[in-house]
Amino acid sequence: MQKTEQEWKAELTPEQYKVLREKGTERAFTGRYHASKEPGVYRCAGCGAEVFSSETKYESGTGWPSFWEPAREEAVETERDWGLLGMRTEVHCASCGGHLGHVFPDGPHPTGLRFCINSCALELEPESSD
């Protein structure tokens, strides 16, 4: 998905732009989904692609929504991130390239992974009550 920076700025909130396009991080325990237990599908706030499911969300105590795996393996991509905190693994949306958060090897079974994701990079599509 190709958009100009002007298009991204027009479509995203300032916080979403900072996180998704500039690889920012929201403050811990401030995001709307960090403690959410509502069932549904988490979509990328930048493009609407399905990236995580509430079925793999768990409480990590870190202050950000945490998941033990993405909705589909190909839904997200990762790359090494060398920043002030040392080497980490960045997670971004495979559809639009938006920065979602980071993945760490300290999660629960069955994967042992903790996808630590910014709430503002997500939009929850609640499970229908049909």
C-alpha positions as a LaTeX table, in Angstrom:
\begin{tabular}{lrrr}
\hline
Residue & $x$ (\AA) & $y$ (\AA) & $z$ (\AA) \\
\hline
Met1 & 0.00 & 0.00 & 0.00 \\
Gln2 & 1.60 & 3.22 & $-1.17$ \\
Lys3 & 0.49 & 6.58 & 0.24 \\
Thr4 & 2.26 & 9.90 & 0.48 \\
Glu5 & 3.17 & 11.27 & 3.89 \\
Gln6 & 0.53 & 13.98 & 3.31 \\
Glu7 & $-2.12$ & 11.28 & 2.80 \\
Trp8 & $-1.02$ & 9.45 & 5.96 \\
Lys9 & $-1.13$ & 12.71 & 7.97 \\
Ala10 & $-4.61$ & 13.48 & 6.68 \\
Glu11 & $-5.97$ & 10.01 & 7.53 \\
Leu12 & $-4.33$ & 9.32 & 10.92 \\
Thr13 & $-4.53$ & 11.07 & 14.26 \\
Pro14 & $-1.28$ & 12.76 & 15.34 \\
Glu15 & $-0.60$ & 9.90 & 17.80 \\
Gln16 & $-1.29$ & 7.24 & 15.17 \\
Tyr17 & 0.99 & 9.02 & 12.71 \\
Lys18 & 3.80 & 9.21 & 15.27 \\
Val19 & 3.55 & 5.48 & 16.02 \\
Leu20 & 2.66 & 3.99 & 12.64 \\
Arg21 & 4.79 & 6.21 & 10.39 \\
Glu22 & 7.58 & 7.47 & 12.69 \\
Lys23 & 8.01 & 4.32 & 14.82 \\
Gly24 & 6.95 & 6.02 & 18.03 \\
Thr25 & 5.63 & 4.39 & 21.18 \\
Glu26 & 2.64 & 5.37 & 23.26 \\
Arg27 & 3.09 & 5.60 & 27.02 \\
Ala28 & 2.49 & 2.40 & 28.97 \\
Phe29 & $-0.99$ & 1.89 & 30.47 \\
Thr30 & $-2.49$ & 4.77 & 28.45 \\
Gly31 & $-3.77$ & 2.94 & 25.35 \\
Arg32 & $-7.40$ & 1.97 & 25.02 \\
Tyr33 & $-6.68$ & $-1.73$ & 24.42 \\
His34 & $-4.00$ & $-2.52$ & 27.02 \\
Ala35 & $-6.57$ & $-4.02$ & 29.43 \\
Ser36 & $-9.35$ & $-4.82$ & 26.93 \\
Lys37 & $-10.87$ & $-8.28$ & 27.10 \\
Glu38 & $-13.47$ & $-7.68$ & 24.39 \\
Pro39 & $-13.54$ & $-10.48$ & 21.79 \\
Gly40 & $-12.86$ & $-9.60$ & 18.19 \\
Val41 & $-10.28$ & $-8.94$ & 15.52 \\
Tyr42 & $-7.55$ & $-6.32$ & 15.85 \\
Arg43 & $-6.89$ & $-4.49$ & 12.60 \\
Cys44 & $-4.05$ & $-2.16$ & 11.61 \\
Ala45 & $-5.23$ & 1.42 & 12.23 \\
Gly46 & $-3.38$ & 2.49 & 9.10 \\
Cys47 & $-4.90$ & 0.18 & 6.51 \\
Gly48 & $-7.49$ & $-2.08$ & 8.17 \\
Ala49 & $-5.61$ & $-5.35$ & 7.64 \\
Glu50 & $-6.29$ & $-8.04$ & 10.23 \\
Val51 & $-3.14$ & $-8.33$ & 12.36 \\
Phe52 & $-4.13$ & $-9.94$ & 15.70 \\
Ser53 & $-7.02$ & $-11.79$ & 17.33 \\
Ser54 & $-8.40$ & $-11.36$ & 20.83 \\
Glu55 & $-8.00$ & $-15.15$ & 21.16 \\
Thr56 & $-4.21$ & $-14.72$ & 21.43 \\
Lys57 & $-4.26$ & $-11.58$ & 23.59 \\
Tyr58 & $-3.07$ & $-11.92$ & 27.16 \\
Glu59 & $-2.19$ & $-9.74$ & 30.14 \\
Ser60 & 1.58 & $-9.28$ & 30.18 \\
Gly61 & 1.66 & $-6.54$ & 32.82 \\
Thr62 & 3.69 & $-4.30$ & 30.51 \\
Gly63 & 0.99 & $-1.68$ & 29.85 \\
Trp64 & 0.55 & $-2.45$ & 26.15 \\
Pro65 & $-1.71$ & $-4.97$ & 24.42 \\
Ser66 & 0.21 & $-8.24$ & 24.20 \\
Phe67 & $-0.42$ & $-11.21$ & 21.92 \\
Trp68 & 1.36 & $-14.56$ & 21.67 \\
Glu69 & 0.97 & $-14.72$ & 17.87 \\
Pro70 & $-0.41$ & $-12.68$ & 14.96 \\
Ala71 & $-3.71$ & $-13.47$ & 13.26 \\
Arg72 & $-1.75$ & $-15.14$ & 10.43 \\
Glu73 & 1.99 & $-15.55$ & 10.11 \\
Glu74 & 2.01 & $-13.38$ & 6.98 \\
Ala75 & $-0.06$ & $-10.57$ & 8.62 \\
Val76 & 3.01 & $-8.96$ & 10.17 \\
Glu77 & 6.67 & $-8.63$ & 9.29 \\
Thr78 & 9.62 & $-8.12$ & 11.58 \\
Glu79 & 13.01 & $-6.49$ & 11.36 \\
Arg80 & 15.87 & $-5.76$ & 13.74 \\
Asp81 & 15.63 & $-2.38$ & 15.43 \\
Trp82 & 18.83 & $-0.88$ & 16.85 \\
Gly83 & 17.76 & 1.96 & 19.12 \\
Leu84 & 18.57 & 3.55 & 22.44 \\
Leu85 & 17.39 & 0.40 & 24.21 \\
Gly86 & 19.70 & $-1.88$ & 22.27 \\
Met87 & 18.65 & $-4.46$ & 19.72 \\
Arg88 & 14.93 & $-5.25$ & 19.52 \\
Thr89 & 12.70 & $-6.79$ & 16.89 \\
Glu90 & 10.22 & $-4.37$ & 15.35 \\
Val91 & 6.79 & $-5.59$ & 14.23 \\
His92 & 5.05 & $-3.86$ & 11.35 \\
Cys93 & 1.94 & $-4.43$ & 9.28 \\
Ala94 & 2.73 & $-6.52$ & 6.22 \\
Ser95 & 0.10 & $-4.64$ & 4.19 \\
Cys96 & 1.07 & $-1.00$ & 4.76 \\
Gly97 & 4.39 & $-1.18$ & 6.59 \\
Gly98 & 3.03 & 0.68 & 9.62 \\
His99 & 5.00 & 0.25 & 12.85 \\
Leu100 & 2.89 & $-1.73$ & 15.35 \\
Gly101 & 5.34 & $-2.42$ & 18.19 \\
His102 & 7.97 & $-5.02$ & 19.04 \\
Val103 & 8.16 & $-8.76$ & 19.67 \\
Phe104 & 10.10 & $-10.32$ & 22.56 \\
Pro105 & 10.99 & $-13.95$ & 23.39 \\
Asp106 & 9.41 & $-13.86$ & 26.87 \\
Gly107 & 5.79 & $-14.71$ & 26.11 \\
Pro108 & 3.57 & $-17.62$ & 27.13 \\
His109 & 3.20 & $-21.02$ & 25.53 \\
Pro110 & 2.62 & $-22.20$ & 22.89 \\
Thr111 & 4.89 & $-19.71$ & 21.04 \\
Gly112 & 6.96 & $-18.17$ & 23.83 \\
Leu113 & 6.55 & $-14.81$ & 22.08 \\
Arg114 & 5.19 & $-11.48$ & 23.34 \\
Phe115 & 4.00 & $-9.18$ & 20.58 \\
Cys116 & 3.93 & $-5.89$ & 22.48 \\
Ile117 & 1.72 & $-3.62$ & 20.35 \\
Asn118 & 0.71 & 0.04 & 20.59 \\
Ser119 & $-3.05$ & 0.47 & 21.11 \\
Cys120 & $-3.20$ & 3.44 & 18.76 \\
Ala121 & $-1.81$ & 1.27 & 15.95 \\
Leu122 & $-4.87$ & $-0.99$ & 16.28 \\
Glu123 & $-8.60$ & $-0.83$ & 15.69 \\
Leu124 & $-10.72$ & $-3.51$ & 17.35 \\
Glu125 & $-13.50$ & $-4.99$ & 15.27 \\
Pro126 & $-15.75$ & $-6.50$ & 17.95 \\
Glu127 & $-17.00$ & $-10.04$ & 17.50 \\
Ser128 & $-20.55$ & $-10.01$ & 16.18 \\
Ser129 & $-23.24$ & $-11.26$ & 18.55 \\
Asp130 & $-25.25$ & $-13.16$ & 15.94 \\
\hline
\end{tabular}
